Amino acid sequence: MAVADVAISCLDSISQLSDHIKDSVLYLDGGCAESFQYLGAFPVLLGLGARAVCSLEKMSPLDLVIDWNSKLGPRGNIVIMTSHLLSDAHRYILRCLSSHQDVHHCTIFTCISEIAHSAYPDSPLGPDAFHEYETLLVQDFEELVKKRWAKATKSIDENYPETKTAKDEGWLQFTSNDEDIPDLGGRNLVEDKFTSHTGYVGKNLIVSVHHFPLIMCPLSPRAFVLPSEGSVAEAYLSLQHEDSLSQGLPPLNSGVPSDGDDASAGVILTAHFLYHLASKMDLKMEIFSLGNSSKMVGKILTDMSSLYDVGRRKRSAGLLLVDRTLDLLTPCCHGDSLVDRIVSCLPRRERTTASAPKKGSQIQLKPGMVNLQRTSLDFQIPLNEVLMGEDDKVNNNRLFNGIGSFLLGWNSDGSGTKTADSVEMSSNIQKQGHISPRMEELKGSIIATESLRRTPYLEALLDRKTKDGVILVKKWLQEALRRENISINVNIRAGVASRSELLPMIEALAKSQSSLIRNKALIQLATATVLALDESQCARWDAFISAEKMLYASAGDTSQSLAAQIGDLINKSAFFHSHGQKNENKKKPQSLLSLQDALLLTAVGYILAGENFPTSGPSGPFSWQEERLLKETLVDAVIENPDVAELKFLHSLKEELEANRKRISAEENRGTPAKEPDIDDFDDDQWDTWGDEDTNQNKDHSYGDMQLKLELRDRVDTLFKFLHKLSSLKSRNKSFGEGVFLPESGFSIDSSTRKGFLYKLVTRVLSKSDVPGLEHHSSAVGRLFKSGFGRFGLGQAKPSLSDQDVILVFVVGGINGLEAREVQEAVSESGRPDLELLLGGTTLLTPNDMLDLLLGQYGYI
């Protein structure tokens, strides 16, 4: 029986494209590039005969040097793979075509199916979406070539460029005009094409569009997420209404079943992705769902399966759909996972594009219907911080300057001097944007397909806690050093591992170039581990764990204790920030939590309060006295910390807060204590001070302070209304309401023993226990047996999720590394070694991502 492996399924699907990829120039957008990096698919693409693999959004005139190889000869075939809707990728596709002078055939693969294109809200394409787009692309390419030729020759009337096709024909206005078409060194290839081929425009260009669904990022053969720059992950999961928390999260359970007609874009695209994933893996899904959005995904999947899967023989499997909003604690908290520590501390690659619609786009989104710009999943490792000494940096800069000089000479039109200084030439190249200005920084990636004795590194770390993962990395390094016959003088202790032990081993393994090449995957992952174990990173993560333990302990006590703990966290973060501002010459302790961190912990506290004290207050889990004190504490903290104004509930107050902070600091430096504004300051019966400029100025400041504080109170009230939503999770969720997933015996304040929602859910499913709220989606045939033939004793037994040998758990909204480990622990404890459990999610979440989703620009506050 075949093993369910998402990575192998994706690579097999890529191999089936060999006829299209051979001898072609392949362009990938940001989402596809991210997916193929996780898959390790770039060697596969080159092995299939691709001439080169290039970036679609960042295409360059340098891409044209591919045809200089005389052995290959001109072919004129371009293959474009995109993880976006065709309408979103159109301007990049058009720019790509207009930059290649001999393109005759363009093959486009999109991960969004033809049906999903037509079902997408306000889509400009109909049921025959692919054929429609082929026609539109040729029309716009023809129009663009004519426009460029008219500009170059100036032989056509100036009004000709405005003489376009009919209003509904073509999408030329979807592009960003000529600035999106690169200037190829003063040579207009479009003009050459037009003038050398009479009647060429549009007649020799053949466009074909196909569906390639398996664009995903496998963290392991059993865990995957969707690429951050793909349409499925970027699509909104909920519009703003009373049950919504964020555009990037499903809405709260309303208790009212949905008919599916109001499904969000994210729900529609997720359903179509899962359907085609199951189809490619030859799985026939029995669909179960928990949560409103998951139920809509299940309904769409069931309708599609009823239409297209009749008579097909496939391997039976179970699909469990879960809303992320059923458990917000796990992604908000800092669990015992080395992978989560690593991805939280590493910098990420900048996004290649913005998701917002471009000016002139024909697609106008509904109010609140905005694509998310999720953070990249390309985690970059600054290897130079660990491996490069001063001599290495000098040599690297020399290499950079040498490459820069060569490229500038290659791009020169002959007018420049040949003896220009290399540093100046490198600077000019950086300004022209031909190469990255940060090329001198050596960066690695935690994504590597190389394995040690058939054990993929990232997969092995996903299954381990922090301490066990670090020990495993040390073991890998020791084995690599023995293979390379390298000895080091380091005191290595058995059973433990630390940063001071790992660093010398990494440096020794990377000292030789041959050893560096052979062990590059291990060196990169070990360097990421060392960075995660840095003192400042560990101190901050441990400070979060300590604060979360205190919140859990207080939640097991009284509401007064929990409210006091939340207020203390806000007070401490505000005090240490202001203390650091006054003592700028001293290094600010990195282990201290910021006010933003305290607000994330406040959200955690309110969720815990809602689970334990749902009726303490009239509208929230705390009494009005406790909540009033929390609000006043937060208002004072915001005044002391204007940096927090980046959060959405303080939008447009940043300048006022910063000006107020500067004025207070100036008064403190002059030795004049800042007076707290009081209502008596505005009494009219103070004529004796009339005309006193200093007094009037003080009154103006007092009035401004009072106005700012009143505005802040309104904003903070809005924030606490949002926190009340978070505290209502238990009352809205039937499973929580019946205590199914709450700890059986008090609160565990140890993060290493606390288990998340998914662990408890999978454990309960595999033990065949009842899960309140879990809905099974029957197919059309199943409903017929249940309602019709059931009258004659021919009814069909309700299938059980635990009876399946393959189970796919997909979390609508995202997962984290801790959950990937815990679900496998649940399988191991179930006594089912034959069970294959796959875990997927919309994206890979960190606590910072949750802060941005809840309180950032995408939160509904």
N, C-alpha and C positions, 0 to 999 in steps of 0.2 A: 504494500500500500504506500502511495506517495506521501512524503512528509510535507506538511503545510509550511512553506518557507516564503515569506513575502519578498525577500531579496532575490532568491532564485527565480521566482515568478517574474519579477521586473526584468532581470537580465535576459531571461528566455524571450520575453516580449521584444526587447531591443534587438536580439539576434534575428528575429523574424523580419526586421526592416532592412536586411542586408542588400536587397535589390535596389532599394531607394537610396541608401547611404553610399554605396560603392561609387567612387570617383566624383563625389559631390562635395561642395563646401557646406558644412553643417553649422547652422546658427542656433544657439540655445538662449532662451530668455533667462532671467534671474532665477525663477522657480525651477526650471528644468536643470539648470547648472547646479543648483543646490541639491536637487534630488540625485543627479548623477554622481555628484561628489560623494554622497553617502553610499551610493551603490558601488562606487569604484568602477563606473561604466566608461570612463574616458579611454582606457586601453582597449576596451571592447569596441568602442566606436571607431577607433583608428584601425583595429584589427579587421573590421568590416569593410575597410577601404576608403573611409572618409579622408579627403585631402587635408582638411584642417577643421578644428572645432573652435568657433568664434562666439563672441558675445553679441546677442541681437541688439540690446539697448546701447551698448558701448562700442558699436562697430566703428572701425577705423579704416582710412584709406590704405593702411598697411596690410589689411586683409587681402588686397589685390595682388600682393607679391606671390601668392600661392601659385598662380598660373605661370610664373617664371620658370618652373621646372619643365624643361622641354620633354622629359621622358613621359610626363603625364599627358601633355597636350591639352588644348582648350576643350572643355566639355560644356560649360554653360549651365550646369545643373546646381541648383541651390535647394537645400533641405532646411526648413525652419521648424523648430519644435518649440511650442509655447505652452505654458501652464495657465494662460489667461484665456478669457473669451476672445474670439476673433476681433470683435469691435475694439477691445482694449489694446490689442497688439497691432492693430491695423497700421498706425503711423510708423511703427518700427519696421514692419514688413515692407511697406512702401518705400521707406528710406533705404532698406537693404537692397531691394530690386533696382532702384535707380542708381545705385553706386557700382553695380557690376555691368560692364559694357557688353558682355557676351552671354547673358543669361537667356536661356531658351525655355527652360522648364523649372518651375518652382513647385516643390512639394511641401505642403504645410501639414504638420501634425499638431493637433491640439488635444489637451487632456479633457476638455469639456465636450461631451457628446452632442450630436446633432439635436436630439430631443431636449437636452438641457439648455442648449442655446435658445430654443424657441420657448421653453418654459420659464426662462429667467425673466424677472420682472422688468417691464419696459424694454425688452430686447428688440433691436431693430431687425432681427432675422426671424424668419418664419419656420415652418416645419421642415422645409427643404433648405436648411441653413447653410450647409456646405456648398451646394450648387449656387445658391444666391451669392455667397461670399466670393466664389470663384469669378462670377460675372462682375461683381462690384470692384474687385481688386484689379481686374484687367481694365475696366473703365477708368479707374482712378490713375492707373499707371499710364494709360494712353494720354489722359489729360495732363498729367505731370510732365511727360516727355514733350508734349506740344508746348507747354508753358515755358519749360526751360529752353527749348529750341528757339522760341519766339524772343526770349530775353537775350539769347546769345547773338542772334543774327540781326535783331532790330529791323527785320524786314516785314514785320506784320504790324498791323495797327495796334496802338497802345491799349485799346479796349478789348483786344482779343483774349487776354488772360481771364477777363471776367465773363467771357462767353463760354459758360460751362454747360454741362448737360442739364437735364431737367432737375427740378428741385429734389425729387426722390431718387435720382440716379446717381450712383457713386457716393463715395465718402471722402472726396478730396478735402472738403472742409474739415474733416476729422483730423488732418495732420496739422502740424504747427508751421505751415508754410515752408519757405525755402531754408529757414535756419536749421531744420531737421535734416536737410540734404547736405552731406559733408562736402566741403570744397577740396577737390582732389588735386591740390598743388597747382591750381590755375588752369587745369585741363578739364573741360566739361565732357565727361564720358557720355552723358545723355545726348549731347549735341553730336558727338562722333557717331553714336549709334543711329541717330535720326538721319544724318546726312549721308552715311555710308550705306544705308539700307533703305532704299526708296520704298515707301509704303510699309515700313517695318512696324509702325506703332500698333501694338496690341495684337498683330496678326501672328507673329512667331512666338509669342509668350504663351506657354501652356501652364495653367495653374490647376493643381489638384489638392484637395483638402481631405484629410483622413483623421480618424479618431485614434489616439494613443492614450489609454486611460491610466496606465500605471506610473504616474508621476507622484512619487512619495519618497520619504526619507526614512529608510529602515535604520533604527538604532541597533537592532539585532535581527536575527531571522524571525523572532517572535514579537517584536515591538516596532511600531512605526508611527510617524506623525506626517502631516502634510507640509509641503514646502511653504515657507513664510511668505513668499512673493507670488504664490499661485492664487487664482481666483477663488478656489474653494476655501482656503484659509482666510483670505481677505474679505470675503463676503460677510455682511452683517448677519448676526444670528437673531437679533430682535430689534424691533422699532421701539421708539419711546412710548411707553404707557405705564400704567400704575404697577404692573408686575415686572417691569424691566429693570435690570441693574446696569447693563453695559451692552454696547453694540457687539462686543466680542464674546458675550456669554448668553446662554439661553435664558429666557425669562423664568421667573419663579413659577412654581405650580399654582395655577389658578383654581384647580378643582373642577373646571368646566372642560369637557372633552372638545377638542377642535375638529372641525370637519376637513382640515387640510387646505382649504381654499386660501387661507391667509398665511400660508407658509412663507417664511423669510427666504431671502436669496441663499443664505448659508445652508438652510435646511434642504432646499431643493438640490443644490450642487452636491451636498454631502450624500444625499440619497442616491443620486446618479453615480457618484464615485464608488460607493459601496456595492452597488449593483454590478458594475463592470469589474470591480476587484474580485467579487465572488465568481463572476463568469470566467475571468481569466484563470482563476485558480481551480476551475471546475468544481465549484461547491454549490450545492443546493441548500439555501438558507432557511432554517426555521427561525422566524424573527420574533424577538421579545424586546420590550422597551420599558423604560422606567423614566418618567418625566415627560412634560408636555411636548417639548421639541423633539425628543426621541420618538414619541408616539407619532408625530407627523412624518418623521423620517421613515418609520416603520410602515406607515400607511402608503407612502409613495413607493417604497420598495415592494410592498405586497402587490400594488396595482401593476407595477412594471413586471414583476415575476409572473403574474397571471396572464399577461399579454404575450410575453416573449419566451417563457420557459416551458411551454406545454410540450410534453413528449421527449424532453431532453434528459438523458441519463447522466447524473452527476453524483459526486460524493456528498452525502448528507452532512450538514454542519449546523451549528447554532450561532445566531447573531444576537448579542445582548447589547442594546443601545442604552446609554446612560447619559442623563443631563449633568453637566459640570456643576450646575447650581444646587444639586442635591448634596454636594460636599465641597464647600469653599474653604474649610479649615485646612485640609491637607496641602493644597498648593500654596496657601498663604503662610504656612508654618515651615520651619527649617528642620527637616527630618534627618535621620541618620543615613545619608546617602552620599558617597564620594562623588558620584556623577553630578548630583545636584550642586554640591560645593564647587565643582570644577566649572560647570556652565554658568554659575552665578558670578564667578570672579573673573572670567575671561572676557576680553573685548570681543566685539562682533564686527563682521564686515558691514560696511554701510550698504544700505539698500541701493539697487541699481536704478530704480525708478520710484516716482511718487504715484500713489494709487488714485489720486484725485483726477477727475475728468479734465481734459485739456480744454483750453479756450477754443471755442468754435465747434466743440463736440456736438453731434446730433443727439447724443444720449443725455437726457436731463434726468437726474435722479430725483426721487421723491424726497420731501423734507425729512431729514434724519437718516436718509438712506445713503450712507457714505462708506466706502470701502476702508477697512482697517489697514494701517501700516504696521504690521507686526514686526518685531525685531527679528533680525536675520538669525538663521540656525547655523550659520557658518562661524563657529567659535574659533577665533584666531589666537595662537599661542605666541607671545613675544619672546621667541627663542633668544634674541640678542640680550635680553635682561639676565639670562641664566648662563648662556654658553659663550658669549662674545666678550673678550677682554678688550683693552684699549688698542692693542696691536691689530686685533681682528677688525675693529671698527675703522681704523685707518686704512687697512687693505680693502675693506668693503667700499669705502668712499672712493678709493682710487678706481676700483672696478666700475662703480657707478659713473664716475666722470669719464672713464674710457668708453663705456657703452654710449653715454650721452654724446660724446664727440663724434662717434661713428654715425649715430642716428641723425645728428644735425647735418653732417656732411652728406649723408644719403638723401636727406630731404632738401638740400640746398639747391637753389636755382643757378648757382655759379657766380652770383654777385658778391658773396661774402668772402672775407679773407680766409686763407687756408691756415694761417698761423694764429688764429684766435685762441685766447686762453681757454683751457678745457673747463675750468670752473664756470666761466661766464657762459660758455656754450651749454653746459648742463642746466644752468639757470634758465637760459632761453628756452630750452626744450621743455622744462617743467612748466614754464608759462604757456607754451603752446599746447601742452596737454598730451604730447605724444607718448610719454611714459609717466609712470606714477612718481610724484614728487617724494613719496615715502618708500621708494624702492630700496633704500639703504637699510630699512628695518627688516630683519630676517624673521619671518612669521611661519608658524606651523599650524597644524590642524589636528583636532582630536579624532577626526574622521580618517580612518586608514583601513584598507582591506587586507594588508599584510597580517599574517597570523603566526603565532608561536605554537608549533606542534598542533596545528589545526584548531587553535583557540583564538577567535577574534578578541582583541583587547577590550573594545568597548562593551561587547556583549558580556564578557566575563566580569567586568566591573559593575555592570548594571545589576548583577545578581548578588552583590556583596555590600555589606555595611561599610562605613568609612574606615574603621580600623582594619578590617579584613581586606579591603581593597588596597590600602596602602601597603600592607604586608605582601599582597600578591604582586604589586608593582615592584617591590624590592626583590622578590623571588625571581621575577622575569629579568631584572637587571643583573642579578648574580649569575643566572644561567647564560645570559648574553656575554658577560665578561669571561666566563669560563670557555665559551665557544671561541671567543676572539683571543684567548690566551693572554688576557690583560690582568695584571695584579695591581691592587691598590692598597695603600696603608691606611685603612679606616677600621675603627673598632665597630664591628657589626654585632648587634645583639639579637639573640634568637627570640622570636615571638613578638617583637615590636619593630616599628619602623618610624623614622622621623625625617624631617627635612635635611638635617645635617648628615644623615646617612645616605640619602638618595642623591644629593647634589654631587658629591665626589664621584659616585658611580656613573652618573650621566656625563659629567665632564670627561672622565676617562674613556667612556664608550664613544664619545663624539670627537675625541682628539685626532684620531686618524680619519682621513677622508673616506677610505674604503670601509672602515667600520661604521662611519656615520651613514653611508649610503645603505649598507646592509641592514642596519638597525634603526632606520629613520623613523619608522612608525612607533617603535617602543620609546625612542628618545623623545618624540613629540608628546606622547601621552604621559611619560614620566615627568617631563618638564611642566606639563599642565598640573600634575599632582603636586609638584613642588610649589608652584604658584598658589595652589589652593591651601597648602599647608603653611604659607607665609604667616608670620606672626600677626600682622594687621588683619588679614583675611580670617584667620582662625578666631581672633579675639572678637571680631564683629559677629561672626556666625555663632560663636558660643554665647555672646551677649543676647542674641535673639533667642537661643534655646533657653537660657536662664529666664528671660522675661516671659516666654511662653509657658514654662513650668510654673511660674508664679501665677499666671492667669488661670491655668488649669487647676492649681491648688485652691485659688480663691473661688473659682466657679463651683468647687465642691463644698464651699462654706456658705457664705451669705452674699446677697446682692450688695450690701454695704461694703463688704470686704473686696469684692471684685471692682466696684466703682472706685474705691480708694486706690486700688492697685493701678487702674487705668490712669487716674489723675496723677499718680506718682510718676508713672512713665512719661507722661506729657511734661510734667514739671522738670524732671531730670534732663530730658532732651533739650528743653528751652534754656535751662540754666547753664549747661555745659557749652551750648552754642554761644550764648552771650558772653560767658566767661572766656571762651576761646577768642572771641572778637576783641575783648579788652586786653588780651595778652597775646598779641599777634607775634611777638618775638619768641614765644614759647611754642613748641610743637604741640598741636592739638592731639589728644589721645584718639587713636583711630578706632579703639574698641567701643567708644561711646556711640549711642544710636542718635540719629538725627530726628527732627520733628516729623519728617516724612515716615521714618521707620516707626515712630510712636503712633502715627495715625494708622498704619497697617496693623499694629498691635491692638489699637483701639477697635478696629473692625473685627479682629479675632476675638477680643473680649466681648463685643456685642453678640457675636454668633454664639459664644459659650453661654452668655447670659440668657439668650433666647431659648436655649435648650434646657436651662435649669430654673430660670425665674421668669417664665413667660407672662405672669400676671402681677408682677411687683408694681408696675406703674400703669397709669391710665392708657398710655399709647406706646409704651416700650417696656423693656425688662427692668428698668430702674425707676425709683420714685422720682417725683418732680424735683425734690430737694437735691437728691444725688445727681440728677442730670443737670440741674442748674449750676451746681458747683463744677461739674465737668465742662460745661459750656464756658463759664467764666475763666477757668484754667486754660482752655484752648485759645480763647480770645487774647489773653495776656501772652501766651506762648507765640502766637502768630505775630503780634506786635514786636516781640523780641527777635523773631526769625522771619524776616521778609522773603528769604529764599523759597519758603514754602508756597509762595504765591503762584508758582507754576502749576499747582493743582487746580482742577477745574472749578471747584466751589469758590475759589478766590480770584477767578478770572477778572481782569481789568483793574485789580487793586495793587498790582506789583509796584507801579511807580509811586503811589501814595505811601505804601508801606516802607519802601526804601528811603523815601524822603523823610518820613517820620523817624526812621531808625538813625539816619545821619544827623538829624537835628538833636535827637536825644543824646547821641554820642558826643556831639559838639558841646552841648551844655554840660555833660559830665566831665569833659576835658577841661572846661573853664571853671569847674568846681561849683557850678550852679545846679543844684538838684532839680531834676525834672518833676514838676508838680502834676499830680494826678488831677485830671479835669473833674470839677465838681459843679453841680447845678447852681450853687450859690455864685459862681463866677459870672453868671449871666443875669444877676439881679439888676433892675433898672434904678434902684435907689442908691446910686453911688456917684452923685453929681460932683463930689469934691475931687474926683480923679479925672473929670472930663477934660480932654485936651492933653493929657499926659501921654506922650508918644510911646514911652516904654510900656505903660499900662495897657494902652490900646493894642500894642503889638502882642503883649502877653495874652490879652483877651482873644485876639485873632488865632493865636496858637492853640489856646484852650478850646475855642470853638471848633478849630480844625481837628483837634484830637478827639473831641466828643463826637463829631460827625463821623470820623473814621471808625471810632469804636462802635457806634450805632450800626454803621454799615457792616462791620465785622460780625456783630451779633446776629444780624439778619442772615449773613452767609453761613455762619456756624449753625443757626437753626435749620437751614436747608440741609447741611451735612448730617445733622442728627436725625432728620426725617429719613434720610437715605440709610443711616445706620439702623433705624427701626425696621426697614425692609430686611436687612441682613438678619436681624434678630427674629424675624418671623419665619425663618426656614423650617423650623420644627413644626410649627402649627400648620404650615402649608403642605408639608410632606407627610403622607400617610404612613410611610415606613418609620420615620422618626416619631410620629405621633403615637405609634404603638410600641415604641421603645425597642424596635428590632435591632437597630444598629448602634444603640448607645451602650457604653461599657456596662457589663453585668454587675460589677461590684465596685462602686465608687469610681473616682477618677484616678487614672494613672498619670503621674506627673513626669514619668521617665519617658523621654521621646523615643528611646530605643525599644520600649515595650508597647507604646501606643500603636494601634493599628488603624489604618485609614478605612474609609467607606468602601472602596473597591475590594479590599481584602475581606471585609465582613460580608459583602454582597456575594463574592465568588464562593466563599466558604459556605454560605447558606444555600446557594444554588447547588453546589456539588454534594451537599449533605441531604438534598431533596427536601429541605425545609421550605415552608411557605414564605413567599416574599410579598407582603402587601403592596399593592399598586403595580405589580409586574403584569404587563399585558402581553398576551400572545396574539400575533397577527396571522389569522388564518388566510390561506389562499382561497381563490374562488371555488376550487374543487372541495376544499375542506369545509367551507361554509355550506356548500350544497349537501355534503354528507351530514353535517350537523343539523341543518334546518329541514332538509327534505327527507333523505333516506333514513334519518334517525327515527322517524315515525314507525318504520318497519323493522327496527332492531338492527339496522345496518350502519349505525352511527360510528364515526371515527373517534378513537380515543385521543384526548388532548395530548400532544407531544410534550415531553419534558426536556428542558434544557440540559439537565444532568445526564441524559441518555446519549448525548452526542459525543463522538470521539474527537471532534474538532469544534472549538468554541472561539469565536471572535468577539471580544469585548471592545466596543468603540465608544469613547467618551466625547460627546458633542461639546466642544469648548476647550479641550486640551487635557494633557496628562503631565506628570513629572516623573523623574527618575525613581523616586521612592515607590511610586505605585507600580512601576514596571517590575521592581523586585518583589513587592508584597503579593502581587497576583500569582507569581510563580511559586512563592512560599505557600500560598493557599492550595495550589495544585499539588505540591509535594506532600502537604499534610493530609490531603484527601485520600491518599492511597490509590490513586489512579495513574500509574506510570505510563499507561497507554494514551492518556488524554493530551491533546495538543491545544494549548490555549494561546491565542494571539491577542495582543493588546494594541489598540490604535487610538489616536486622538487627533483633534484638529491641529494642535500645535504642542510644542514642548514648553511648559510653563515653569517660571521661577517666581519666588515671592515678589521680586521687583516687577515682573510682568503683571502679577495680580494687582499690585498697587496702581499701576498705570491703567489697567482695565476698569478698576472700581472707582478710583479717585482722579484719574487722568482725563485726557481729552475725550476718551470714548465712554466714560461713565455717565449714566443718566442721573445726575445730581441736580 
